[in-house]
Amino acid sequence: MKKIIEGKRYNPATAESLAVWENRHPRSDFKWCREVLYRTPKGALFLHGKGGAMSPYSEPVGNNGRGGGEDIRPMTQTEALQWMEERGLADEIERHFPDAIEDA
């Protein structure tokens, strides 16, 4: 999937994967969700997510149904760091954003 948002193309196929998070549900579960944080060649950050019918990425199907889906969402560095912190991705933060952290 690629997406154009405000005249900018976000394409996972041409971007660098920085971090991957997947919940503990099996892919066959309606709650399954997988998210990947990417950086484009020009430095823009975005999140590509996929999920089942009960995930944040579900899409309407028919009159009252829901199905799996996917989406791309641009992110600021602050949003990306918060996303990584919330998912416990400390190693990835240290690797890709070393200047954004300091010792306590």
MODELLER restraints for C-alpha pairs under 7 A, 6 or more apart:
rsr = mdl.restraints
at = mdl.atoms
rsr.add(forms.Gaussian(group=physical.xy_distance, feature=features.Distance(at['CA:1:A'], at['CA:11:A']), mean=6.93, stdev=0.5))
rsr.add(forms.Gaussian(group=physical.xy_distance, feature=features.Distance(at['CA:2:A'], at['CA:10:A']), mean=5.65, stdev=0.5))
rsr.add(forms.Gaussian(group=physical.xy_distance, feature=features.Distance(at['CA:2:A'], at['CA:11:A']), mean=4.47, stdev=0.5))
rsr.add(forms.Gaussian(group=physical.xy_distance, feature=features.Distance(at['CA:2:A'], at['CA:12:A']), mean=6.77, stdev=0.5))
rsr.add(forms.Gaussian(group=physical.xy_distance, feature=features.Distance(at['CA:3:A'], at['CA:9:A']), mean=5.82, stdev=0.5))
rsr.add(forms.Gaussian(group=physical.xy_distance, feature=features.Distance(at['CA:3:A'], at['CA:10:A']), mean=5.32, stdev=0.5))
rsr.add(forms.Gaussian(group=physical.xy_distance, feature=features.Distance(at['CA:3:A'], at['CA:11:A']), mean=6.64, stdev=0.5))
rsr.add(forms.Gaussian(group=physical.xy_distance, feature=features.Distance(at['CA:3:A'], at['CA:72:A']), mean=6.71, stdev=0.5))
rsr.add(forms.Gaussian(group=physical.xy_distance, feature=features.Distance(at['CA:4:A'], at['CA:10:A']), mean=6.13, stdev=0.5))
rsr.add(forms.Gaussian(group=physical.xy_distance, feature=features.Distance(at['CA:12:A'], at['CA:38:A']), mean=6.89, stdev=0.5))
rsr.add(forms.Gaussian(group=physical.xy_distance, feature=features.Distance(at['CA:14:A'], at['CA:40:A']), mean=7.00, stdev=0.5))
rsr.add(forms.Gaussian(group=physical.xy_distance, feature=features.Distance(at['CA:15:A'], at['CA:38:A']), mean=5.95, stdev=0.5))
rsr.add(forms.Gaussian(group=physical.xy_distance, feature=features.Distance(at['CA:15:A'], at['CA:39:A']), mean=5.52, stdev=0.5))
rsr.add(forms.Gaussian(group=physical.xy_distance, feature=features.Distance(at['CA:15:A'], at['CA:40:A']), mean=4.44, stdev=0.5))
rsr.add(forms.Gaussian(group=physical.xy_distance, feature=features.Distance(at['CA:15:A'], at['CA:41:A']), mean=6.15, stdev=0.5))
rsr.add(forms.Gaussian(group=physical.xy_distance, feature=features.Distance(at['CA:16:A'], at['CA:38:A']), mean=5.38, stdev=0.5))
rsr.add(forms.Gaussian(group=physical.xy_distance, feature=features.Distance(at['CA:16:A'], at['CA:39:A']), mean=5.18, stdev=0.5))
rsr.add(forms.Gaussian(group=physical.xy_distance, feature=features.Distance(at['CA:16:A'], at['CA:40:A']), mean=6.33, stdev=0.5))
rsr.add(forms.Gaussian(group=physical.xy_distance, feature=features.Distance(at['CA:17:A'], at['CA:36:A']), mean=6.78, stdev=0.5))
rsr.add(forms.Gaussian(group=physical.xy_distance, feature=features.Distance(at['CA:17:A'], at['CA:37:A']), mean=6.03, stdev=0.5))
rsr.add(forms.Gaussian(group=physical.xy_distance, feature=features.Distance(at['CA:17:A'], at['CA:38:A']), mean=4.55, stdev=0.5))
rsr.add(forms.Gaussian(group=physical.xy_distance, feature=features.Distance(at['CA:17:A'], at['CA:39:A']), mean=6.63, stdev=0.5))
rsr.add(forms.Gaussian(group=physical.xy_distance, feature=features.Distance(at['CA:18:A'], at['CA:37:A']), mean=5.50, stdev=0.5))
rsr.add(forms.Gaussian(group=physical.xy_distance, feature=features.Distance(at['CA:18:A'], at['CA:38:A']), mean=5.45, stdev=0.5))
rsr.add(forms.Gaussian(group=physical.xy_distance, feature=features.Distance(at['CA:18:A'], at['CA:39:A']), mean=6.94, stdev=0.5))
rsr.add(forms.Gaussian(group=physical.xy_distance, feature=features.Distance(at['CA:18:A'], at['CA:92:A']), mean=6.98, stdev=0.5))
rsr.add(forms.Gaussian(group=physical.xy_distance, feature=features.Distance(at['CA:19:A'], at['CA:36:A']), mean=5.73, stdev=0.5))
rsr.add(forms.Gaussian(group=physical.xy_distance, feature=features.Distance(at['CA:19:A'], at['CA:37:A']), mean=5.21, stdev=0.5))
rsr.add(forms.Gaussian(group=physical.xy_distance, feature=features.Distance(at['CA:19:A'], at['CA:92:A']), mean=6.26, stdev=0.5))
rsr.add(forms.Gaussian(group=physical.xy_distance, feature=features.Distance(at['CA:20:A'], at['CA:35:A']), mean=5.90, stdev=0.5))
rsr.add(forms.Gaussian(group=physical.xy_distance, feature=features.Distance(at['CA:20:A'], at['CA:36:A']), mean=4.49, stdev=0.5))
rsr.add(forms.Gaussian(group=physical.xy_distance, feature=features.Distance(at['CA:20:A'], at['CA:37:A']), mean=6.48, stdev=0.5))
rsr.add(forms.Gaussian(group=physical.xy_distance, feature=features.Distance(at['CA:21:A'], at['CA:34:A']), mean=5.83, stdev=0.5))
rsr.add(forms.Gaussian(group=physical.xy_distance, feature=features.Distance(at['CA:21:A'], at['CA:35:A']), mean=5.30, stdev=0.5))
rsr.add(forms.Gaussian(group=physical.xy_distance, feature=features.Distance(at['CA:21:A'], at['CA:36:A']), mean=6.39, stdev=0.5))
rsr.add(forms.Gaussian(group=physical.xy_distance, feature=features.Distance(at['CA:22:A'], at['CA:33:A']), mean=5.80, stdev=0.5))
rsr.add(forms.Gaussian(group=physical.xy_distance, feature=features.Distance(at['CA:22:A'], at['CA:34:A']), mean=4.25, stdev=0.5))
rsr.add(forms.Gaussian(group=physical.xy_distance, feature=features.Distance(at['CA:22:A'], at['CA:35:A']), mean=6.27, stdev=0.5))
rsr.add(forms.Gaussian(group=physical.xy_distance, feature=features.Distance(at['CA:23:A'], at['CA:32:A']), mean=6.37, stdev=0.5))
rsr.add(forms.Gaussian(group=physical.xy_distance, feature=features.Distance(at['CA:23:A'], at['CA:33:A']), mean=5.71, stdev=0.5))
rsr.add(forms.Gaussian(group=physical.xy_distance, feature=features.Distance(at['CA:23:A'], at['CA:34:A']), mean=6.60, stdev=0.5))
rsr.add(forms.Gaussian(group=physical.xy_distance, feature=features.Distance(at['CA:25:A'], at['CA:31:A']), mean=6.47, stdev=0.5))
rsr.add(forms.Gaussian(group=physical.xy_distance, feature=features.Distance(at['CA:25:A'], at['CA:32:A']), mean=4.95, stdev=0.5))
rsr.add(forms.Gaussian(group=physical.xy_distance, feature=features.Distance(at['CA:26:A'], at['CA:32:A']), mean=6.08, stdev=0.5))
rsr.add(forms.Gaussian(group=physical.xy_distance, feature=features.Distance(at['CA:29:A'], at['CA:52:A']), mean=6.77, stdev=0.5))
rsr.add(forms.Gaussian(group=physical.xy_distance, feature=features.Distance(at['CA:30:A'], at['CA:52:A']), mean=4.38, stdev=0.5))
rsr.add(forms.Gaussian(group=physical.xy_distance, feature=features.Distance(at['CA:30:A'], at['CA:53:A']), mean=4.88, stdev=0.5))
rsr.add(forms.Gaussian(group=physical.xy_distance, feature=features.Distance(at['CA:30:A'], at['CA:54:A']), mean=5.06, stdev=0.5))
rsr.add(forms.Gaussian(group=physical.xy_distance, feature=features.Distance(at['CA:30:A'], at['CA:55:A']), mean=6.85, stdev=0.5))
rsr.add(forms.Gaussian(group=physical.xy_distance, feature=features.Distance(at['CA:31:A'], at['CA:51:A']), mean=6.99, stdev=0.5))
rsr.add(forms.Gaussian(group=physical.xy_distance, feature=features.Distance(at['CA:31:A'], at['CA:52:A']), mean=5.45, stdev=0.5))
rsr.add(forms.Gaussian(group=physical.xy_distance, feature=features.Distance(at['CA:31:A'], at['CA:53:A']), mean=6.69, stdev=0.5))
rsr.add(forms.Gaussian(group=physical.xy_distance, feature=features.Distance(at['CA:31:A'], at['CA:54:A']), mean=4.78, stdev=0.5))
rsr.add(forms.Gaussian(group=physical.xy_distance, feature=features.Distance(at['CA:31:A'], at['CA:55:A']), mean=4.94, stdev=0.5))
rsr.add(forms.Gaussian(group=physical.xy_distance, feature=features.Distance(at['CA:32:A'], at['CA:51:A']), mean=5.38, stdev=0.5))
rsr.add(forms.Gaussian(group=physical.xy_distance, feature=features.Distance(at['CA:32:A'], at['CA:52:A']), mean=5.33, stdev=0.5))
rsr.add(forms.Gaussian(group=physical.xy_distance, feature=features.Distance(at['CA:32:A'], at['CA:55:A']), mean=6.44, stdev=0.5))
rsr.add(forms.Gaussian(group=physical.xy_distance, feature=features.Distance(at['CA:33:A'], at['CA:50:A']), mean=5.74, stdev=0.5))
rsr.add(forms.Gaussian(group=physical.xy_distance, feature=features.Distance(at['CA:33:A'], at['CA:51:A']), mean=4.14, stdev=0.5))
rsr.add(forms.Gaussian(group=physical.xy_distance, feature=features.Distance(at['CA:33:A'], at['CA:52:A']), mean=6.54, stdev=0.5))
rsr.add(forms.Gaussian(group=physical.xy_distance, feature=features.Distance(at['CA:33:A'], at['CA:55:A']), mean=6.12, stdev=0.5))
rsr.add(forms.Gaussian(group=physical.xy_distance, feature=features.Distance(at['CA:34:A'], at['CA:49:A']), mean=5.66, stdev=0.5))
rsr.add(forms.Gaussian(group=physical.xy_distance, feature=features.Distance(at['CA:34:A'], at['CA:50:A']), mean=5.37, stdev=0.5))
rsr.add(forms.Gaussian(group=physical.xy_distance, feature=features.Distance(at['CA:34:A'], at['CA:51:A']), mean=6.27, stdev=0.5))
rsr.add(forms.Gaussian(group=physical.xy_distance, feature=features.Distance(at['CA:35:A'], at['CA:47:A']), mean=6.64, stdev=0.5))
rsr.add(forms.Gaussian(group=physical.xy_distance, feature=features.Distance(at['CA:35:A'], at['CA:48:A']), mean=5.66, stdev=0.5))
rsr.add(forms.Gaussian(group=physical.xy_distance, feature=features.Distance(at['CA:35:A'], at['CA:49:A']), mean=4.24, stdev=0.5))
rsr.add(forms.Gaussian(group=physical.xy_distance, feature=features.Distance(at['CA:35:A'], at['CA:50:A']), mean=6.47, stdev=0.5))
rsr.add(forms.Gaussian(group=physical.xy_distance, feature=features.Distance(at['CA:36:A'], at['CA:47:A']), mean=5.67, stdev=0.5))
rsr.add(forms.Gaussian(group=physical.xy_distance, feature=features.Distance(at['CA:36:A'], at['CA:48:A']), mean=5.32, stdev=0.5))
rsr.add(forms.Gaussian(group=physical.xy_distance, feature=features.Distance(at['CA:36:A'], at['CA:49:A']), mean=6.41, stdev=0.5))
rsr.add(forms.Gaussian(group=physical.xy_distance, feature=features.Distance(at['CA:37:A'], at['CA:46:A']), mean=5.86, stdev=0.5))
rsr.add(forms.Gaussian(group=physical.xy_distance, feature=features.Distance(at['CA:37:A'], at['CA:47:A']), mean=4.59, stdev=0.5))
rsr.add(forms.Gaussian(group=physical.xy_distance, feature=features.Distance(at['CA:37:A'], at['CA:48:A']), mean=6.53, stdev=0.5))
rsr.add(forms.Gaussian(group=physical.xy_distance, feature=features.Distance(at['CA:38:A'], at['CA:45:A']), mean=5.64, stdev=0.5))
rsr.add(forms.Gaussian(group=physical.xy_distance, feature=features.Distance(at['CA:38:A'], at['CA:46:A']), mean=5.35, stdev=0.5))
rsr.add(forms.Gaussian(group=physical.xy_distance, feature=features.Distance(at['CA:38:A'], at['CA:47:A']), mean=6.20, stdev=0.5))
rsr.add(forms.Gaussian(group=physical.xy_distance, feature=features.Distance(at['CA:39:A'], at['CA:45:A']), mean=4.55, stdev=0.5))
rsr.add(forms.Gaussian(group=physical.xy_distance, feature=features.Distance(at['CA:39:A'], at['CA:46:A']), mean=6.54, stdev=0.5))
rsr.add(forms.Gaussian(group=physical.xy_distance, feature=features.Distance(at['CA:45:A'], at['CA:74:A']), mean=5.99, stdev=0.5))
rsr.add(forms.Gaussian(group=physical.xy_distance, feature=features.Distance(at['CA:45:A'], at['CA:75:A']), mean=5.32, stdev=0.5))
rsr.add(forms.Gaussian(group=physical.xy_distance, feature=features.Distance(at['CA:45:A'], at['CA:76:A']), mean=6.45, stdev=0.5))
rsr.add(forms.Gaussian(group=physical.xy_distance, feature=features.Distance(at['CA:46:A'], at['CA:72:A']), mean=6.73, stdev=0.5))
rsr.add(forms.Gaussian(group=physical.xy_distance, feature=features.Distance(at['CA:46:A'], at['CA:73:A']), mean=5.46, stdev=0.5))
rsr.add(forms.Gaussian(group=physical.xy_distance, feature=features.Distance(at['CA:46:A'], at['CA:74:A']), mean=4.09, stdev=0.5))
rsr.add(forms.Gaussian(group=physical.xy_distance, feature=features.Distance(at['CA:46:A'], at['CA:75:A']), mean=5.04, stdev=0.5))
rsr.add(forms.Gaussian(group=physical.xy_distance, feature=features.Distance(at['CA:47:A'], at['CA:72:A']), mean=5.57, stdev=0.5))
rsr.add(forms.Gaussian(group=physical.xy_distance, feature=features.Distance(at['CA:47:A'], at['CA:73:A']), mean=5.16, stdev=0.5))
rsr.add(forms.Gaussian(group=physical.xy_distance, feature=features.Distance(at['CA:47:A'], at['CA:74:A']), mean=6.30, stdev=0.5))
rsr.add(forms.Gaussian(group=physical.xy_distance, feature=features.Distance(at['CA:47:A'], at['CA:75:A']), mean=6.92, stdev=0.5))
rsr.add(forms.Gaussian(group=physical.xy_distance, feature=features.Distance(at['CA:48:A'], at['CA:71:A']), mean=5.83, stdev=0.5))
rsr.add(forms.Gaussian(group=physical.xy_distance, feature=features.Distance(at['CA:48:A'], at['CA:72:A']), mean=4.48, stdev=0.5))
rsr.add(forms.Gaussian(group=physical.xy_distance, feature=features.Distance(at['CA:48:A'], at['CA:73:A']), mean=6.58, stdev=0.5))
rsr.add(forms.Gaussian(group=physical.xy_distance, feature=features.Distance(at['CA:49:A'], at['CA:57:A']), mean=6.85, stdev=0.5))
rsr.add(forms.Gaussian(group=physical.xy_distance, feature=features.Distance(at['CA:49:A'], at['CA:70:A']), mean=5.39, stdev=0.5))
rsr.add(forms.Gaussian(group=physical.xy_distance, feature=features.Distance(at['CA:49:A'], at['CA:71:A']), mean=5.50, stdev=0.5))
rsr.add(forms.Gaussian(group=physical.xy_distance, feature=features.Distance(at['CA:49:A'], at['CA:72:A']), mean=6.46, stdev=0.5))
rsr.add(forms.Gaussian(group=physical.xy_distance, feature=features.Distance(at['CA:50:A'], at['CA:57:A']), mean=5.86, stdev=0.5))
rsr.add(forms.Gaussian(group=physical.xy_distance, feature=features.Distance(at['CA:50:A'], at['CA:69:A']), mean=5.76, stdev=0.5))
rsr.add(forms.Gaussian(group=physical.xy_distance, feature=features.Distance(at['CA:50:A'], at['CA:70:A']), mean=4.14, stdev=0.5))
rsr.add(forms.Gaussian(group=physical.xy_distance, feature=features.Distance(at['CA:50:A'], at['CA:71:A']), mean=6.71, stdev=0.5))
rsr.add(forms.Gaussian(group=physical.xy_distance, feature=features.Distance(at['CA:51:A'], at['CA:57:A']), mean=5.21, stdev=0.5))
rsr.add(forms.Gaussian(group=physical.xy_distance, feature=features.Distance(at['CA:51:A'], at['CA:58:A']), mean=6.43, stdev=0.5))
rsr.add(forms.Gaussian(group=physical.xy_distance, feature=features.Distance(at['CA:51:A'], at['CA:68:A']), mean=5.46, stdev=0.5))
rsr.add(forms.Gaussian(group=physical.xy_distance, feature=features.Distance(at['CA:51:A'], at['CA:69:A']), mean=5.72, stdev=0.5))
rsr.add(forms.Gaussian(group=physical.xy_distance, feature=features.Distance(at['CA:51:A'], at['CA:70:A']), mean=6.38, stdev=0.5))
rsr.add(forms.Gaussian(group=physical.xy_distance, feature=features.Distance(at['CA:52:A'], at['CA:58:A']), mean=5.92, stdev=0.5))
rsr.add(forms.Gaussian(group=physical.xy_distance, feature=features.Distance(at['CA:52:A'], at['CA:67:A']), mean=6.40, stdev=0.5))
rsr.add(forms.Gaussian(group=physical.xy_distance, feature=features.Distance(at['CA:52:A'], at['CA:68:A']), mean=3.95, stdev=0.5))
rsr.add(forms.Gaussian(group=physical.xy_distance, feature=features.Distance(at['CA:52:A'], at['CA:69:A']), mean=6.57, stdev=0.5))
rsr.add(forms.Gaussian(group=physical.xy_distance, feature=features.Distance(at['CA:53:A'], at['CA:66:A']), mean=5.28, stdev=0.5))
rsr.add(forms.Gaussian(group=physical.xy_distance, feature=features.Distance(at['CA:53:A'], at['CA:67:A']), mean=4.23, stdev=0.5))
rsr.add(forms.Gaussian(group=physical.xy_distance, feature=features.Distance(at['CA:53:A'], at['CA:68:A']), mean=4.40, stdev=0.5))
rsr.add(forms.Gaussian(group=physical.xy_distance, feature=features.Distance(at['CA:57:A'], at['CA:68:A']), mean=6.61, stdev=0.5))
rsr.add(forms.Gaussian(group=physical.xy_distance, feature=features.Distance(at['CA:57:A'], at['CA:69:A']), mean=5.12, stdev=0.5))
rsr.add(forms.Gaussian(group=physical.xy_distance, feature=features.Distance(at['CA:57:A'], at['CA:70:A']), mean=5.29, stdev=0.5))
rsr.add(forms.Gaussian(group=physical.xy_distance, feature=features.Distance(at['CA:57:A'], at['CA:71:A']), mean=6.64, stdev=0.5))
rsr.add(forms.Gaussian(group=physical.xy_distance, feature=features.Distance(at['CA:58:A'], at['CA:66:A']), mean=6.13, stdev=0.5))
rsr.add(forms.Gaussian(group=physical.xy_distance, feature=features.Distance(at['CA:58:A'], at['CA:67:A']), mean=5.45, stdev=0.5))
rsr.add(forms.Gaussian(group=physical.xy_distance, feature=features.Distance(at['CA:58:A'], at['CA:68:A']), mean=4.66, stdev=0.5))
rsr.add(forms.Gaussian(group=physical.xy_distance, feature=features.Distance(at['CA:58:A'], at['CA:69:A']), mean=4.93, stdev=0.5))
rsr.add(forms.Gaussian(group=physical.xy_distance, feature=features.Distance(at['CA:59:A'], at['CA:66:A']), mean=5.49, stdev=0.5))
rsr.add(forms.Gaussian(group=physical.xy_distance, feature=features.Distance(at['CA:59:A'], at['CA:67:A']), mean=5.34, stdev=0.5))
rsr.add(forms.Gaussian(group=physical.xy_distance, feature=features.Distance(at['CA:59:A'], at['CA:68:A']), mean=6.09, stdev=0.5))
rsr.add(forms.Gaussian(group=physical.xy_distance, feature=features.Distance(at['CA:59:A'], at['CA:69:A']), mean=5.59, stdev=0.5))
rsr.add(forms.Gaussian(group=physical.xy_distance, feature=features.Distance(at['CA:60:A'], at['CA:66:A']), mean=4.57, stdev=0.5))
rsr.add(forms.Gaussian(group=physical.xy_distance, feature=features.Distance(at['CA:60:A'], at['CA:67:A']), mean=6.28, stdev=0.5))
rsr.add(forms.Gaussian(group=physical.xy_distance, feature=features.Distance(at['CA:61:A'], at['CA:67:A']), mean=5.96, stdev=0.5))
rsr.add(forms.Gaussian(group=physical.xy_distance, feature=features.Distance(at['CA:84:A'], at['CA:93:A']), mean=6.89, stdev=0.5))
